[in-house]
């Protein structure tokens, strides 16, 4: 169903954003 696909997409984007934030946080820690 389309609605499910949209929800999946949102989740995916959220995960990507979270991963990005984590990456940035880790980079800052390394310095």
Protein Blocks (a to p, Z undefined) as FASTA:
>chain_A
ZZlmmmmmmmmmmmmmmmmmmmmmmmmmmZZ
